[in-house]
Amino acid sequence: MTRVVIVDDQTLIRQGIRGLLEVADIDVVGEAADGRAALAVIERTAPDVILLDLRMPRFDGIWTIEQLRAAEIDIPVLVLTTFDDDALVLGALRAGARGYLLKDVTLGQLTRAIHTLAEGGTLIAPSITDRMLRAIRSGPSPVGADAPAVPGLTEREQEVLRLVAHGYSNREIAGVLFLAEGTVKNHVSTILTKLGARDRTNAVLRALHDGILD
C-alpha cells in the first residue's frame, strides 16, 4: 500500500483528503500544517509520496521542498494546491517537486498521480501545461544561466526522455522499450548528466526549454 503524508494548513482539507485516500486504499501515515512540522513528520514516517500545499503561513511549500532537497531526502513531492500561477508552478518544479495538481481533480486523478510518483514518474496537471511551457520557453533556462551547452542525446536516450516527460516510471519505460529496468536507470542517469539536471522533472524542463522535446 502506498504511504503518503499530507501537508496543508487547513485542517478540514487534510481530513477530507485523508478520508478520500483511505477509501482508495492509500495509507495516510502523517499530517502537518506547515513546512517545519512537515519535515519532522516526514523524517519519522518515511512516506512514499508527500502531498504538499504551496500557500501556507510561515514555512510554505517551496521552502519545504528546498529543505527536503538540502537534507537529501529523496521522497517525491506532489504539489496539491488551488493556485495555478505560472511563477508558483515553475518555482515548485525548479525546487524539486515531481508533480503539480490543482485541488479540483477527481479522486481517481489524484490516486493515479500518487501511484505515478511513487513508481518514479512525474505528472503535471494538463490544464496548466501549455502556460507553463510558454513560460519556460520565454524565460531563463530552468537550470540557470551558467549551465553548460547540452551534449547531444542518443536516439535511445531521446526515447527514454520522451517517456519520462509523459510521467512513465523506469519500470514502465522498460516495458515499452523492451529493456531491462537497470538499463533504463542507466539511461536516465546519463540523460541527467548530459542535461546538467538534478532530477527527472528538471531534465524535462531543460529539454523543453532547449527544444530537445516539443
N, C-alpha and C positions, 0 to 999 in steps of 0.2 A: 504494500500500500504506500502511495506517495505521501510524504510528510511535508507539511508547509507551516510557516509562521506568517501571521497576518500583522502588518504594521499600518495602523490608521489611527488618527487622533479621535475619531468619532466612535464611541462605544457601540452605538446601535448598528453602525456599518459593520464593525468587526463581528458582532454577534450574528448579524444577518448572513454575512459571508460564511462564517463558521457553520451555521446551520445548513446552508445550501451545500457546502462542500462535504459535510459529513453524510448527507443523503447520497452524494455521488461517490462515496467510499474513498474520500481523500481525508487523511488524518491531520487535523489541525493540532500541532504539538505546542503551540505557543502564540501569544498575542503581545503587542506593545503599542503604546500611544504616541511614541516619538522615537527618533533615531537612537538616542542614547540608551533608552530602555531596550530597544530592539537588539542592540549589539550584545547585551547581556543574555537576552533570551535566545538569540541565535547561537551564541557560544555554548550555552547549556544544552540546547536541544538538537543542534546539528541537523536542520531540516534539509530536504531535497530541493525545495524551492522557497523563495521569500516573496510574498505578495506585499507590495510596498506602495503606499500613497506618497505623493510628492509634497503637497502643501500641508505641512504640519508645523505647529509652533515650536520655537527654539531650534530643534535639530530636525531639519526637513529630510526629504527623500534623497536628494542628490548628495547632501552631506553624509547620509548613511551609506550610500553606495561607495563614496570615496573612502570612508573609513574602513569598509569591508575590504576594498582593494588594498589599502595601505597595510592592513593586517594580514593580507594574503589569504583571506577567507574566500575560497572559490566555490561559492554557492550561487546558482543562477538567480537573478533578481527579475521578477515580473512586475513592472510598474502597473498599478491599477488605480486610475485616477479619473476625475471628472474634467481635467484640464487637457486640451489638445493644442495648446500654444506651441508653435514651432520651436521657440527657444527652449522650452521645457523638455520637449521631446529630444532634441539634439543634445541638450545638456545631460539628460539621463543616460542616453546611449553612449555619449562620449565618456561619461563617468564609469560606465561598465555594465549598465542594465542590458539584459538579454532579451527582454520583451517589453511591449508597451500596449496596454489595452485601456479603453475607456470603460467606465462603470455601467454603461448602457448595454454591455454584452450579455448574451444569454448564458445560462449555467453551462450548457454544452460547449460554447465557445471558450468559456473560462477554464473548464476542466481539460479541454484539448490543449489549451495553451500551457497549462501547468504540466501536463504529461510531456509536451514537446520540449519544454525547457529542462525537465528532469532527465530526459533522454539525450540532452546535449544540443538541442536545436535552438533556434531563435524565432521570434514572432513579433510582428508589429501590426497594429490594427489597420486593415485596408483603408479605412476612412481617412487616415492621416498620412498614408504612404506617399501619395502624389505631392502633397505640400512639403513633406519632409525632403523628398528627392530634389525638388526645386530649390529648397533652401541649401542643401548640400552643394548643388552644382553652382549656385551663385555666391557661396561663401568660401571661407578658407578651408584648406584641407583638414579633415577630421583628425588627423594625427599630427597636425602642427605645421607651420610654415617651413620649418627646417628639416622636414622629413626628406630622406634621400629619394632619388628617382627610383621608380618601381621597375625592377628587373622583369623580363618577360615571363609569363606563366606558360607552362606546357599546356597542350590541349587537354590532357587528363586533369591537370590542376584547375583549369578553367571549368571543366565539367563538375568537378567537386565543389568549386566555389559557387557555381550557379545553384547547386542543390543546397549548399549551406545557406545561401540567400533566401531560399524558399522555406527555410526552417527545418530541413531534414537533419536528423541525428546521424552520427557516424554509422550506426548500425543500419539505418535506413539507406544511407548512401551506398554502403557496401552491398545491400540487396539490389539496388537499382543498377549499379555498375558492375555487379558480379565480381566484387573484390573482397578480400579478407578485411575484417574490421580494422586490424592492425595496420594494413596498408593505407586505409583511409585516414587513420590517425596520423600517419607519417606525411601524407599529402597535405592534410590540414596544417600540420606543424610547419611544413615548407612554405605553404601559402602565407601564413602569419609572418614568417621570417622575411619573405620577399616583399610583402606589403608594408613591413615595419609596423604591424598591428599587434596590439596586446591580447586581443581575443577575437572570437568569430564575428561578433557584431561589428567591431571596429574594422575588421578586414572587409566586411561587406560595404560599410560606409566609405572606406578608402577606395574600393573598387568602383563604386558608383560615381564617386567624385572624379576619378581619373578616367572614366569611360571604359573600364575593363568589363563592367557589367552594364547592360542597358535596361 
